[in-house]
Amino acid sequence: MRENRRQNTEYRIQNSERKQRIGRHSNSHRTGRGLLQALLAIVIIGAGIAGAVIFIKLKKPPQRKEQSEQAPLVEVEQLHSEDIQMVVQGYGTVNPKVQVDIIPEVAGKVVYIHPELIVGGLIHANQTILRIDPRDYELAVRQAEAAVADASVQLETQQAEAEVARTEWSQLHPDTEPTSPLVLREPQIRQAQAMLDSSKAQLATAKLRLERTSLSLPFDALITTENVDIGQYVVMGQSLARAYGTNAVEIEVPLKDSELAWFDVFENSIFSDGNPNSAECTPAEVRATFAGAEHTWKGYVVRTTGQVDKTSRMITVVVQVLEPFKVVDGTPPLLPGVFAEVLIQGNTLGNAVAVPRDAIREGNQVWLVNGNRLRIRPLKIVRVDKNFAYVVSDVLDEANVVISSLDAVVDGMEVRTQDDVAPEGKQEAGRGDGDKPNKSEEN
């Protein structure tokens, strides 16, 4: 038993020593492999660093190209000096020149109405619009005629009796004149004459009232309202309809007093020689959008309203359009109520330059381009409208004015225009074509 235990102990000791020797040999092998891998990595990294250094040293540095600072690009427009007719622009509403209420001057029952006595109806001049029952007024005329005849008989009777009285006086008192007018019945004759004149006046009144049973207008009229029908009894002063004349319309155009200097309005509206036919009215063009399109009508400035508006301090001129309902070349009628633009043809400004409003800086300055240099020049503006400022100057003729905007401007600064950009683009295109190899070189 003891011998077996001793042998087992020796066996375990020998087995343990053998494992330790195997472990020491394995560790020694792994340590050698690690050193070999580390040396290999160091060699690779060193080779990479050496290659990079060589590549950097052999690489040519990039050529430096100085970037030139380009001048700002501006848009210019060339100006021209010429004689320019001033056009004064304004707006207003079309109104009829003549507008009336149709009112009877006698009372009675309506027995006739014109077929066009309706809203929108057109009745020509001197046509009967409506008629009132004339029978009562015809009887009044006949009574007045009888009264005139009676008064005529009374006058003739008195005159005959006066002749008889003169004959008797001459026989009784030759070569003498009566001492009293009663002898020759002079008061009675004057009374009879007055009665005859009164009767004739009553006859004229009766005839006038008979004429007034038929209503008409002395001009072509378009009916806007009506409130009468056949059989209706009407009285004097009752409004039966309203109409306006179609011969002319007027547009009241408020303008600044400074605009009146550009056309002759006072000379045309106040006739120096007292003859209205001698006036030469300033022409005007009336524009309005109607029936889906813009149309124009020819008008004239005929007068002012004769006063300045207390609130706006503007003065109103009146533009008249004749025959506005005449359809010519598809132009529709110019109806009252239409809001229209009025262009008054004013005086001509000689040797003037029209500068676009976009080119005006700080109220009275422009930027001119002269030899790729920007110049700031002041202006003496004569007149300004919606699109242009008008200047009388020889300096601006054929000048290039800047119409685009710049953030900062200095007098004399360098600028470019579109004419400068086009040659640069052609040069770039030429250089690009030169860099490309042709087909023969590729082959």
C-alpha positions as CSV (number, residue, x, y, z in Angstrom):
1,M,0.0,0.0,0.0
2,R,2.7,2.5,1.0
3,E,4.6,1.5,-2.2
4,N,1.7,2.3,-4.4
5,R,1.2,5.7,-2.8
6,R,4.8,6.5,-3.3
7,Q,4.7,5.5,-6.9
8,N,1.5,7.6,-7.5
9,T,3.2,10.6,-5.9
10,E,6.3,10.3,-8.1
11,Y,4.1,9.9,-11.1
12,R,2.2,13.1,-10.3
13,I,5.5,15.0,-9.7
14,Q,6.9,13.8,-13.0
15,N,3.7,14.8,-14.9
16,S,3.7,18.2,-13.3
17,E,7.3,18.9,-14.3
18,R,6.6,17.7,-17.8
19,K,3.6,20.2,-18.1
20,Q,5.8,23.1,-16.8
21,R,8.5,22.3,-19.4
22,I,5.8,22.3,-22.2
23,G,4.4,25.6,-21.0
24,R,7.8,27.3,-20.9
25,H,8.5,26.1,-24.5
26,S,5.0,27.5,-25.7
27,N,5.5,30.9,-24.1
28,S,8.9,31.2,-25.7
29,H,7.4,30.4,-29.1
30,R,4.6,33.0,-28.8
31,T,7.0,35.7,-27.7
32,G,9.1,35.2,-30.8
33,R,6.1,35.4,-33.1
34,G,5.0,38.8,-31.5
35,L,8.4,40.3,-32.0
36,L,8.5,39.3,-35.6
37,Q,5.0,40.9,-36.3
38,A,6.0,44.1,-34.5
39,L,9.2,44.4,-36.6
40,L,7.2,43.8,-39.8
41,A,4.7,46.5,-38.9
42,I,7.5,49.0,-38.2
43,V,9.1,48.2,-41.5
44,I,5.8,48.8,-43.4
45,I,5.0,52.1,-41.6
46,G,8.5,53.3,-42.2
47,A,8.2,52.5,-45.9
48,G,4.9,54.3,-46.2
49,I,6.3,57.4,-44.5
50,A,9.3,57.4,-46.7
51,G,7.1,57.0,-49.8
52,A,4.9,59.9,-48.8
53,V,7.9,62.1,-48.1
54,I,9.4,61.3,-51.5
55,F,5.9,62.0,-53.2
56,I,5.6,65.3,-51.5
57,K,9.1,66.4,-52.5
58,L,8.7,65.3,-56.1
59,K,5.2,67.0,-56.5
60,K,5.2,70.3,-58.3
61,P,3.6,73.2,-56.3
62,P,0.3,74.7,-57.8
63,Q,0.8,77.8,-59.8
64,R,-0.5,80.9,-58.1
65,K,-3.0,82.9,-60.0
66,E,-4.0,86.3,-58.7
67,Q,-7.8,86.8,-58.8
68,S,-8.6,90.2,-60.2
69,E,-11.5,92.0,-58.5
70,Q,-14.2,92.7,-61.0
71,A,-16.1,96.0,-61.2
72,P,-19.8,95.9,-60.5
73,L,-22.1,95.2,-63.5
74,V,-24.7,97.9,-64.2
75,E,-27.6,98.2,-66.7
76,V,-27.5,101.3,-68.8
77,E,-29.9,103.1,-71.2
78,Q,-28.9,105.6,-73.8
79,L,-30.7,109.0,-73.7
80,H,-31.6,111.1,-76.7
81,S,-32.5,114.8,-77.0
82,E,-35.6,115.6,-79.0
83,D,-38.7,117.7,-79.0
84,I,-41.2,116.0,-76.7
85,Q,-44.9,116.8,-76.5
86,M,-46.1,116.9,-72.9
87,V,-49.0,114.7,-72.0
88,V,-51.0,115.5,-68.9
89,Q,-52.6,112.5,-67.4
90,G,-55.7,112.5,-65.2
91,Y,-58.7,110.4,-64.3
92,G,-62.4,111.1,-64.0
93,T,-65.9,109.7,-64.3
94,V,-68.0,110.3,-67.4
95,N,-71.1,112.4,-66.9
96,P,-73.8,113.6,-69.3
97,K,-73.5,117.2,-70.4
98,V,-77.3,117.7,-70.3
99,Q,-79.6,115.8,-67.9
100,V,-83.2,116.8,-67.4
101,D,-86.4,115.7,-65.6
102,I,-89.5,115.3,-67.8
103,I,-92.1,117.3,-65.9
104,P,-95.5,118.4,-67.3
105,E,-96.5,122.0,-67.2
106,V,-100.3,121.3,-67.3
107,A,-102.5,118.8,-65.5
108,G,-104.6,116.1,-67.1
109,K,-104.9,112.5,-68.1
110,V,-102.1,110.9,-70.2
111,V,-103.5,109.6,-73.5
112,Y,-100.3,108.8,-75.4
113,I,-96.8,107.6,-74.4
114,H,-93.8,107.1,-76.8
115,P,-92.9,103.5,-77.2
116,E,-89.3,104.3,-76.2
117,L,-90.3,105.9,-72.9
118,I,-88.7,103.1,-71.0
119,V,-85.4,102.8,-69.1
120,G,-82.7,102.7,-71.8
121,G,-85.0,103.9,-74.5
122,L,-83.7,106.5,-77.0
123,I,-86.0,109.3,-78.2
124,H,-85.0,111.6,-80.9
125,A,-85.2,115.4,-80.8
126,N,-88.7,117.0,-81.1
127,Q,-90.5,113.7,-81.0
128,T,-93.6,113.5,-78.8
129,I,-92.7,111.8,-75.6
130,L,-96.2,111.8,-74.1
131,R,-99.5,113.6,-74.6
132,I,-102.0,114.8,-72.1
133,D,-105.8,114.9,-73.0
134,P,-106.0,118.2,-74.9
135,R,-109.8,118.6,-75.0
136,D,-110.2,120.9,-72.1
137,Y,-107.4,123.1,-73.4
138,E,-108.9,123.2,-76.9
139,L,-112.1,124.5,-75.4
140,A,-110.2,127.1,-73.5
141,V,-108.7,128.3,-76.8
142,R,-112.1,128.6,-78.4
143,Q,-113.4,130.6,-75.5
144,A,-110.4,132.9,-75.7
145,E,-110.9,133.3,-79.4
146,A,-114.5,134.3,-78.8
147,A,-113.4,136.8,-76.1
148,V,-111.0,138.4,-78.6
149,A,-113.7,138.7,-81.2
150,D,-116.0,140.4,-78.7
151,A,-113.4,142.8,-77.6
152,S,-112.6,143.6,-81.2
153,V,-116.3,144.5,-81.8
154,Q,-116.4,146.7,-78.7
155,L,-113.3,148.6,-79.9
156,E,-114.8,149.1,-83.3
157,T,-118.0,150.3,-81.8
158,Q,-116.3,152.9,-79.7
159,Q,-114.2,154.1,-82.6
160,A,-117.3,154.5,-84.7
161,E,-119.1,156.5,-82.0
162,A,-116.0,158.7,-81.6
163,E,-116.2,159.5,-85.3
164,V,-119.8,160.5,-85.0
165,A,-119.1,162.7,-82.0
166,R,-116.3,164.4,-83.9
167,T,-118.6,165.2,-86.8
168,E,-121.3,166.6,-84.6
169,W,-118.7,168.8,-82.7
170,S,-117.4,170.1,-86.0
171,Q,-120.9,171.1,-87.1
172,L,-121.8,172.8,-83.8
173,H,-118.4,174.3,-83.1
174,P,-116.4,174.8,-86.3
175,D,-112.7,175.6,-86.1
176,T,-112.5,174.6,-82.4
177,E,-111.3,171.6,-80.5
178,P,-113.3,169.8,-77.8
179,T,-112.4,170.9,-74.3
180,S,-112.9,167.4,-72.8
181,P,-111.6,164.0,-74.1
182,L,-115.0,162.5,-73.2
183,V,-116.5,164.4,-76.2
184,L,-114.6,162.2,-78.6
185,R,-115.0,159.1,-76.4
186,E,-111.2,158.7,-76.0
187,P,-111.4,156.9,-72.6
188,Q,-113.9,154.5,-73.9
189,I,-111.7,153.7,-76.9
190,R,-108.6,153.1,-74.7
191,Q,-110.7,150.8,-72.5
192,A,-111.9,148.8,-75.4
193,Q,-108.4,148.5,-76.7
194,A,-107.2,147.3,-73.3
195,M,-110.0,144.7,-73.3
196,L,-108.9,143.5,-76.7
197,D,-105.2,143.2,-75.7
198,S,-106.2,141.3,-72.6
199,S,-108.4,138.9,-74.7
200,K,-105.5,138.3,-77.1
201,A,-103.2,137.5,-74.2
202,Q,-105.7,135.1,-72.8
203,L,-105.9,133.5,-76.2
204,A,-102.1,133.2,-76.4
205,T,-102.1,131.6,-72.9
206,A,-104.8,129.1,-73.9
207,K,-102.9,128.2,-77.0
208,L,-99.6,127.8,-75.0
209,R,-101.3,125.5,-72.5
210,L,-102.7,123.5,-75.4
211,E,-99.2,123.1,-76.8
212,R,-97.9,122.0,-73.4
213,T,-100.2,119.0,-73.5
214,S,-97.6,117.4,-75.8
215,L,-94.1,116.9,-74.2
216,S,-90.9,116.7,-76.2
217,L,-87.2,117.6,-75.9
218,P,-85.1,119.6,-78.4
219,F,-82.2,117.0,-78.3
220,D,-81.8,113.2,-78.6
221,A,-82.3,111.8,-75.2
222,L,-81.8,108.5,-73.5
223,I,-84.3,107.6,-70.8
224,T,-82.8,106.6,-67.4
225,T,-86.0,106.5,-65.2
226,E,-89.7,106.6,-65.9
227,N,-92.8,106.4,-63.7
228,V,-95.9,107.1,-65.9
229,D,-98.4,105.1,-67.8
230,I,-101.3,105.7,-70.1
231,G,-104.5,106.8,-68.3
232,Q,-102.6,108.2,-65.4
233,Y,-103.6,111.6,-64.2
234,V,-100.6,113.9,-63.8
235,V,-100.2,117.4,-62.3
236,M,-97.9,120.3,-62.9
237,G,-94.5,119.8,-61.4
238,Q,-94.7,116.0,-61.2
239,S,-91.5,114.2,-62.4
240,L,-92.5,111.6,-65.0
241,A,-89.1,110.5,-66.3
242,R,-85.5,111.4,-66.4
243,A,-83.3,111.6,-69.5
244,Y,-79.9,112.8,-70.6
245,G,-78.7,114.1,-73.9
246,T,-76.6,111.9,-76.2
247,N,-74.9,114.7,-78.1
248,A,-72.0,115.1,-75.7
249,V,-70.6,113.8,-72.4
250,E,-68.2,115.5,-70.0
251,I,-65.4,114.3,-67.7
252,E,-64.2,116.4,-64.8
253,V,-60.5,115.7,-64.3
254,P,-58.8,117.1,-61.1
255,L,-55.2,118.2,-61.7
256,K,-52.4,119.9,-59.8
257,D,-52.1,123.5,-60.6
258,S,-48.6,122.9,-61.9
259,E,-50.0,120.7,-64.6
260,L,-52.0,123.6,-66.0
261,A,-48.8,125.2,-67.3
262,W,-48.5,122.6,-70.0
263,F,-51.7,123.2,-71.9
264,D,-53.9,126.2,-72.8
265,V,-57.0,125.9,-70.7
266,F,-57.8,129.4,-69.5
267,E,-57.3,130.9,-73.0
268,N,-59.8,128.4,-74.4
269,S,-62.4,128.7,-71.7
270,I,-62.4,132.5,-71.4
271,F,-62.9,134.0,-74.8
272,S,-60.9,137.1,-75.2
273,D,-62.9,138.3,-78.2
274,G,-66.3,137.2,-76.9
275,N,-66.8,134.7,-79.8
276,P,-67.0,131.1,-78.6
277,N,-66.6,129.9,-82.2
278,S,-63.0,131.3,-82.3
279,A,-61.7,129.1,-79.5
280,E,-59.2,126.3,-80.3
281,C,-59.7,123.8,-77.6
282,T,-56.8,121.6,-76.4
283,P,-57.3,118.0,-77.7
284,A,-57.4,115.1,-75.3
285,E,-57.6,111.3,-75.6
286,V,-60.1,109.4,-73.4
287,R,-59.3,105.8,-72.6
288,A,-61.5,103.3,-70.8
289,T,-61.9,99.6,-70.5
290,F,-65.3,98.6,-71.7
291,A,-66.8,95.3,-73.0
292,G,-63.6,93.5,-72.1
293,A,-61.2,95.7,-74.1
294,E,-59.6,99.1,-74.0
295,H,-61.1,101.8,-76.3
296,T,-60.3,105.4,-77.0
297,W,-62.4,108.5,-77.8
298,K,-61.4,111.9,-79.0
299,G,-62.2,114.8,-76.7
300,Y,-61.4,118.5,-75.9
301,V,-60.6,120.5,-72.9
302,V,-63.5,123.1,-72.9
303,R,-63.2,124.8,-69.5
304,T,-62.4,124.6,-65.8
305,T,-64.8,124.5,-62.9
306,G,-63.6,127.9,-61.9
307,Q,-62.5,127.0,-58.4
308,V,-59.8,125.3,-56.4
309,D,-60.8,122.4,-54.2
310,K,-60.3,123.5,-50.6
311,T,-59.3,120.0,-49.4
312,S,-57.0,118.7,-52.1
313,R,-55.9,122.1,-53.5
314,M,-56.5,120.8,-57.0
315,I,-58.3,122.4,-59.9
316,T,-60.7,120.6,-62.1
317,V,-60.8,120.8,-65.9
318,V,-63.7,119.6,-68.0
319,V,-63.1,117.4,-71.0
320,Q,-65.9,117.1,-73.5
321,V,-66.5,114.2,-75.9
322,L,-68.8,114.8,-78.8
323,E,-71.2,112.1,-80.2
324,P,-70.1,109.6,-77.6
325,F,-72.9,107.1,-78.7
326,K,-71.6,107.0,-82.3
327,V,-70.2,103.6,-83.0
328,V,-67.1,103.8,-85.3
329,D,-64.8,100.9,-86.1
330,G,-66.3,98.8,-83.3
331,T,-65.8,101.4,-80.6
332,P,-68.7,101.1,-78.2
333,P,-70.6,104.1,-76.8
334,L,-69.0,106.0,-74.0
335,L,-71.6,105.7,-71.3
336,P,-72.0,107.9,-68.3
337,G,-70.6,106.4,-65.1
338,V,-67.5,104.9,-66.8
339,F,-64.2,105.7,-65.0
340,A,-61.8,106.9,-67.7
341,E,-58.2,107.9,-68.1
342,V,-57.7,111.2,-69.8
343,L,-54.5,112.1,-71.7
344,I,-54.4,115.9,-72.5
345,Q,-52.1,116.8,-75.4
346,G,-50.0,119.6,-74.0
347,N,-47.3,121.9,-75.2
348,T,-44.1,120.7,-76.9
349,L,-40.8,120.9,-74.8
350,G,-38.0,121.6,-77.2
351,N,-34.5,119.9,-77.0
352,A,-35.7,117.8,-74.0
353,V,-34.5,114.4,-72.7
354,A,-36.9,111.9,-71.2
355,V,-35.1,110.2,-68.3
356,P,-36.6,107.0,-66.9
357,R,-37.9,107.4,-63.3
358,D,-35.8,104.4,-62.3
359,A,-32.7,106.4,-63.2
360,I,-33.5,109.3,-60.9
361,R,-31.5,109.2,-57.6
362,E,-32.2,111.2,-54.5
363,G,-34.8,113.3,-56.3
364,N,-32.6,115.1,-58.8
365,Q,-29.5,113.1,-59.6
366,V,-28.5,110.5,-62.2
367,W,-25.6,108.1,-62.6
368,L,-23.9,108.3,-65.9
369,V,-21.4,105.9,-67.4
370,N,-18.5,107.5,-69.2
371,G,-15.5,105.3,-70.2
372,N,-16.4,102.6,-67.6
373,R,-16.5,105.2,-64.9
374,L,-19.6,106.1,-63.0
375,R,-20.3,109.8,-62.7
376,I,-22.9,111.4,-60.4
377,R,-24.6,114.4,-62.1
378,P,-27.3,116.7,-60.7
379,L,-30.4,117.5,-62.9
380,K,-32.7,120.4,-63.3
381,I,-36.0,118.6,-63.8
382,V,-38.6,120.5,-65.7
383,R,-41.5,118.1,-65.3
384,V,-42.2,114.6,-63.9
385,D,-44.9,112.1,-64.9
386,K,-45.6,108.5,-64.1
387,N,-42.7,107.1,-66.2
388,F,-40.2,109.8,-67.0
389,A,-38.6,112.9,-65.7
390,Y,-38.1,115.6,-68.4
391,V,-34.9,117.6,-68.5
392,V,-33.7,120.3,-70.9
393,S,-29.9,119.6,-71.3
394,D,-27.4,119.1,-74.1
395,V,-25.1,117.1,-71.7
396,L,-27.5,114.2,-71.6
397,D,-27.8,113.7,-75.3
398,E,-26.4,110.3,-76.3
399,A,-25.4,109.8,-72.6
400,N,-25.6,106.3,-71.0
401,V,-27.6,106.5,-67.8
402,V,-27.7,103.7,-65.1
403,I,-31.1,102.3,-64.5
404,S,-30.1,99.4,-62.2
405,S,-29.3,99.7,-58.5
406,L,-26.0,99.5,-56.6
407,D,-25.4,99.1,-52.9
408,A,-22.6,101.7,-52.7
409,V,-21.8,104.4,-55.2
410,V,-18.8,106.7,-55.4
411,D,-18.3,109.3,-58.1
412,G,-15.6,108.0,-60.5
413,M,-15.9,104.3,-59.5
414,E,-15.2,101.7,-62.1
415,V,-18.2,99.8,-63.5
416,R,-19.0,97.3,-66.2
417,T,-21.9,97.3,-68.7
418,Q,-23.4,94.6,-70.8
419,D,-21.2,95.6,-73.7
420,D,-18.1,94.8,-71.6
421,V,-19.5,91.4,-70.5
422,A,-20.1,90.2,-74.0
423,P,-16.4,90.4,-75.2
424,E,-15.2,88.7,-72.0
425,G,-17.6,85.9,-72.6
426,K,-16.2,85.5,-76.2
427,Q,-12.7,85.4,-74.9
428,E,-13.5,82.8,-72.3
429,A,-15.2,80.7,-74.9
430,G,-12.1,81.1,-77.2
431,R,-9.8,80.0,-74.4
432,G,-12.0,77.0,-73.6
433,D,-11.9,75.9,-77.3
434,G,-8.1,76.3,-77.3
435,D,-7.6,74.0,-74.3
436,K,-9.5,71.2,-76.0
437,P,-7.4,68.9,-78.3
438,N,-8.6,68.6,-81.9
439,K,-9.5,65.3,-83.4
440,S,-6.1,64.8,-85.2
441,E,-4.2,65.2,-82.0
442,E,-6.4,62.6,-80.3
443,N,-5.8,60.2,-83.1
